[in-house]
Amino acid sequence: MTSTSALRECPMCGLFQSVPLLSHGTTARCPRCAAPLAHGRTDPAGRALAFTTTALLMLALAVTQPFLALDLRGQGQQTSLLTGPEALTDRGMWELGLVVVFTTTIAPLARSIGIAWVVIGLRLRTPPAHLARVFRLVEELAPWSMIEVFMLGVFVAYTKLSDLAMVHVGVAVYALGALMLAMAAADSALDHTAIWRQIATRAPSRSGPSAPARASAATTAGWSATTPIVARAAAAGCTTASPTASAAPGPC
């Protein structure tokens, strides 16, 4: 580990402290309440890129393949992922149709492309200067990616329609479920703090320090006089525990 650290607020007690770079398999914990602050992951960018690529492939299948097929008294009808928004638009509710398309297709697509762009850009010899803006957009789009909500609606519709007609689940439903799992895995594997650190050091904005760097500096200046700041984990009590250890803290 190096002395490079990032300011982090404890999600449980609100204590601001500096968290150093962690070795693989370690966890930094708050010295006040022992809540986990950061985890040392093994190749987080590589795993996130793999899961993101999988998500893009699953999204392509979900859009192009059949979603549900209905067979009611000999009359069949096949639907796709865009059938619902098209029906809403035909009924004059184009705003709601646009929201459905955005939350189920556009937002996941933009997030996946953004994550892949940032991770690949950081691996270049000269990373692009706009990576901070792209990654900020990735984080802002996170609440708008609602595939799990859409899947819940699909399950409810399947339960209701199965009493009235023969319902056949298409490839797109399984692809959408795999997309949901792939995006969750990518979010879990991606270390946002480490990505911002690399962007600040390897791809600084041409217009000056990035917003996270400015926010971190401002927060440090505002809290240094009133809140204890842990400069180094080993010196000030920031603790770590291995993934298999108990909740009792151990040394960083």
Secondary structure, 3 states (H helix, E strand, C coil): CCCCEEEEECCCCCCEEEEECCCCCCEEECCCCCCEEEECCCCHHHHHHHHHHHHHHHHHHHHHCCCEEEEECCEEEEECCCHHHHHHHHCCCHHHHHHHHHHHHHHHHHHHHHHHHHHHHHCCCCCCCCHHHHHHHHHHHHHHCCHHHHHHHHHHHHHHHCCCCEEEECHHHHHHHHHHHHHHHHHHHCCHHHHHHHHHHHCCCCCCCCHHHHHHHHHHHHHCCCCCCCCCHHHHCCEECCCCCCCCCEEC
